[in-house]
Amino acid sequence: MARVSDESHRVTTFELFFDLVFVFAFTQVTGFMAHEHSFHGVLQGMIILGLLWWSWVSFSWLANQTHVDEGLMRFGLSAVMVAVFIAALAIPEAFADFAGGLDGPLVLAVSYVVIRILHVALYAHAAGDDQPLRRQLAKMNAAMVLGSILIITGAVVNGSAQIWFWVAGLIVDCGLTFLTSRRGDWRVHSAAHWTERFGLIIILALGESIVAIGVGASQEPVSVPILLGAAAGIMLSLGLWWLYFDVTAIAAEHRFAALRGPARASAAVEAYTYLHLPLVAGIVLSALGVEDVLAHVEDTEGFGALGATALFGGTALYLLGNTAFWRRVGGEWKTWRLGAATLLLVLIPVAVHIAPLAALALIVVVVAALVAVESLRYATSRTAIRTSH
């Protein structure tokens, strides 16, 4: 019998080790989109990211239910790590199989289905005799089976239809799970573990963005523009970190810990399971934009539509996701962040026609100004929240 967690449960070193395969997978997604360098490739990359997110978040629920570093759970998650790593290796061939070897799309699809099946089996074991939770798992299993059939079908048919099969598979799996999770039959035993788990995935995504900066910079000879671009990219990542961790994550943890039972489960589903995906997607897209800047850092002509949209649109998506997350947990809209997101979207046409390095400098100025305004305007409440942590 798996040991059920309680409110004192915290993130274990094994969970951190487990997350490392997802860091590699996120890096592969950014590399895939950079290689494709098209809006079609970005769409494909976001579909892959959706599959990875649904895999990761499913095991975050399991890790809150039980101690995954013990007994059968440790062996089960070790198998999942292997499956995730295999899926990550297949990402470059996710939509176009390379000559020779195994079929890339099918390897990725089968790996994803194996991950989902392992999750179902391990969660059923962890649920024990908790009948409401077992009924909730049965509903999720139906969504998983339907979604998996569509994912496998898409890999088999390949071609232009693959995208639509994979989108449909994600919508079915994620959508039906959401619709059947509204009663709050899921269990969130430890608020501290839950919020720390999602904070760590944001950190890992930001770490991937820093890796993308390094990858982009290492492809070019060291020069003043490269150094300026790398510094600006780090400053952008720092700004994104600040906007989540300086106050928002702490205040959200306080609000979330005060909830109990179905109210906590509902907030976990909506604010974390679903509304954290735009945060991660925004980070990955902005990393793609920074990598594109560094690849063309010497250019004085226009940045181009793809790079500008990834950089400014990705950062705007992060701000919008951040705002929606706080609206669900804190009950208020972060108006300054909504305004900054709107400004970034408006600036995309401007960024298209200016030099890449100038575009990166512009977005750093906007994010830095947002951080400064919020830090000054809400200085008192910020201090109160941070000192009570």
N, C-alpha and C positions, 0 to 999 in steps of 0.2 A: 504494500500500500504506500502510495506517495505521501510525503509529509505536507500537509496543508499549511500555507503561509499565514502569518498574522501581521498586525500593524507594525511590528518591530523589524520586519523583513527588509533587507536592503540589497542593492545590486551586488552581485558576487564577481570575483575575478574571472570566473568561468564565462559569465555573460559578456564581460568585456572582451575576452578572447574570442568568443562566438561572433562578436560584432566585426572583428577584423576582416572576415571574408566579405562582409558587406562594404567595407571601405574599398577593397579591391574592386568589387562589383560596381560601385559608384564611379570609380576612376575609369573603368571600362566603358561605362555609359557616356561619360564626357568625351573620352577618346573616340568612341563610335560616332558621336555627333560631329566632333571636329573633323574626322576623316570624311564623313559624308558631306559636310559643309553645305547643307541645303535645308530649307524649311521642311521638306519631306523627311530628311534625316532627323531633324529635331523632333518631329512627330513620332517617328519610330523610337527614338531615344526615350521619349516620355512614356511610351507604352512599356518599354523594358523597365524603366524606373518604377512604373506602377506595379509590375509583377514582383520586382524586388521589394518594394514597400509592403505589399500585401503579405509577402513571405516573412519579412522582419517583424511587422506589427503583430502577426498571429502568434509568434513565439514570445513576444513581450507580454501578451495576455497569459500565456502558459507559465512564464517565469514569475508572474505575480500570484498565480494560483498555488504553485508548489516550488520547492527548492530544486532547481534544474541542475545543480552541481552535485546531486546525490544519486546513487543507484542507477536504475534504468534510465532516468532522465538524462544523466550525463552521457551515457552511451548513445541514447537517441539523438541528442543535440550534436554529438560528434558526427553521427551519420548525416545530419542535416548540413553541417559545415562542409562536408565533402560534396554534397549535392549542390549547395550554393556556389562553391568554388568551380565545379564543373559547369554550372550555368553561366558563371561569369566568364569562363574561358571561351564559351560559345557566343558571347555577345557580339564580337566583330562579325560573326556569320549569322546573326539573328534573322536577317531578312534576305540574305543572299549567300547561299552556300558556296564556299571556296572549292576549287577543284581538288579532288583527292580527299581521303579521310571520310569521316562520318558526315551525315547530313546535319549541318549546323543548326538550322531552325528546329529540327526534330530533337536534337540533343538538348537544346535550351528548354523546349516545351516539356519533354519527358522529365528533365531535372526539376522543373517547377512543379509538375504533378507529384513527383516523388516527395518533394518538400511538403506539399499540402497533405498528402496521405500520412506522412510521418507525424505531422502536426495533429491531425485528427486522432491517430492512434495514441499518441502520448497524452493528449488532452483528455481522452476518454479514460485513460488509466488514472490521471491526476484527479479527475472529477469524483472518483470513488462512488459512494452511495448518495451523492448530492443529486437528487432526482430533477429538480428544476434546472440545474446546470446541464445535466445530461440531455434534457429535452431541448435546451438551447443549442447544444452541440449538434443534436440531430437535425435541427433546422439549418445550421451552418453547413453540415455535411451535404445536404441536398443542393445548396448553392455551390459548394465546392465541386460536386460531381458534374453539374451542368456546365459550370465555367471551365472545368478541366477538359471536358469533351470538346468545347469550342476551341480551346487553346491547341489541343492536339490536332484537331481538324485543320486549323489554320496553318500549322506547320507542315501538314501533309499536302494540302492543296498548293501552298506557297504562292508566289506571284503577288499581284496587286490585291487579291482577296485576303491574303494573310493578315494584313493590317486590320481589316474589318472583323475578321474572326477573333483576333486577339483583343480588340477593343470590346467586342460583344462579350467575350469570356470574362474580361475584367469587370464590365458593368454588371453582368449576371452575378458573379461571385461577390463582389463588393456591395452591389446594390441590394441584392436579396438579403445578405447578411445584415446590412443596415436596417432594412425594413423589418426584419424579424428580431432586432435587438432593442426595440423601443420600450419593452416592458421592464427592462432592467434585471433580467435573470442572470446576467454575467456577474462575476465576482471580482472585486478589486480589494484584496485583503490589506494591502499596504499602500497608503498614499505616497509615502516617501519613496518607496521603490518605484512606483509608477511614474512619478514626475521626474525622478532622477534618470530613469530609463530613457525617457523621451528627450531630456536635456542632453544625454550622451549621444543620441543619434544626430542631434543638431550639431554637436561638437564634431562628430565624425564627418558629417557632410561638409562642415567648414574646413576640416582638415583636408578633405579631398579637394576643396577649392584651392587650398594653399599648394597642394601637390600639382594641381593644374597650372598654377603660376610658375612653379619650378620647371615643369615639363615644357611650357611655352618658352621660358627664358633660356633653358638649356639648349634649345634648338638653334639659337643665334649666338654670334660672337658677343662677348661682354662689351657693352658700350654704355655711354651715358643714357641714351633713350631706354635701353633695356633695364638699367638700374632704376630709372625713374618709373618705368612701367611696373616693375616688380614691387617697388615701394608703394605705389598707388594701389596695386592689387591687394597687398597686405593690409593697407589702411581700409579698403573696402570690406575685407573680411572681418577686420576688427570692428568696424561700424555695425555690421550685421550681427556679430556676437553681442555687442553692447545692447542693441535694441531688443534682444531676447533675454539675455542673462542678467543685465544690470539691475532690472527691477521686475520686468514682466514675469519671468519664470518664478521668481521668489514669491511675488504676490499671488500668482496662480496656484502655487503649491499650498499656500495658506488657505485659499478659498477651497481648493480641492480636498484638503485634509479635513476640513470642517463638514464635508458632506458624508452621508452614510447610506448604505444599502442601495436601493434602486437609483437614487439621485446621484450618487457617486458613479455608479456603473454607466448611467446615461451620459454624464459629463465625460467619462473616460472614452466612450464611443465617439461622441461628437467632437469634443474639443481636442482630443489627442489622436485617436485612431484615424480620423478623417481630416481634421483641419490642420494636422501637422504635415500632411503630404504637400500642400502648397509651399510650406516653408522649405522643405527639403528640395522640392522641384525648383523653387526660386534660386536656391543656393547653387544647384547644379547648372542651371541656365546662366547665371551670372558668372560662374567659373568658366563656362564655355566662352562667354563674351570676353573675359579677361585673357584667356588663352588666345583668342583671335586677335586681341590688341597686340599682344607680345609677338605674335607671328607676323604682324605688319607694322611693328612699332616705328620703323623708319619711314613709312609712307606719309606723304603730306596731302594726298588726295582723300576723298571721302572714305569713311569707315565701311560703308556698305550696309544694306538692309539687314542681313543676317546677324552680323556682329552687333549692330546697334540694338536690334530687337532682343537678342539674347541677353545683352548686358543690362539695358535699361528695363526691358520687359521682365527679365528674371528677378531683378531687384524689386521692381514694383509688385510682382507676384508674392515675393517674400513679405513685403510690408502689408499687403492685403491679407495674406494668410495670418500674419502676426496680429493684425487688427481683429479679424474674425475670431481667432482663438481667444483673445481677451474679451471680446463681446460675449462669447459663450460662457467663459469662466467668471469674468468680473462684472458682466452685465452692462458694460459701457463701451462706446466706440472711442478709439484713439484717433481723434480728429486730425491731429498733426500728421500722423502716419498716413491717413487716408489722403490728406492734401499732398504729401510728398509723393505717394504712389501715383496720384493723378498727374503731378508735375513731371514725373519720370516718363509716363506714357506720352505726354504731350511733347516731351523733348526727343522722342525717338526720331521723328523726321529731321530734327536739327542734327542729331548725332550721326545720321546717315551721311551727311555731307561735310562733316569736319574730320580732321585727322584722327586716327584711332587713339593716339596718346592723349589728345585734347578731349576726346569723348570720355576716356577713363578719368581724367582729371575732373571733368564736369560732374560726373556721377559721385565721385568722392566728395566734392564740395557740397552737393545736395545732401548726401547721407550725413556728413560731418555737421552741417548746419542743423539737420533734424535732431541729431544727438545733443548738440549744444542747446538748442531751444528747449527741448524737453527737460534736460538736466537743470536748466535755470528756472523754467516756469514751474516745475514740480519738485523743486529742491527740498521743500519741507517734507512732503509725503514720501519722496524717494529716501530721505534719511531715515524716516520712521520705519519704512518697510525693511530697509537693509539692516538696521540695528535690531529689529525684532526677529531676524532670521536666526 
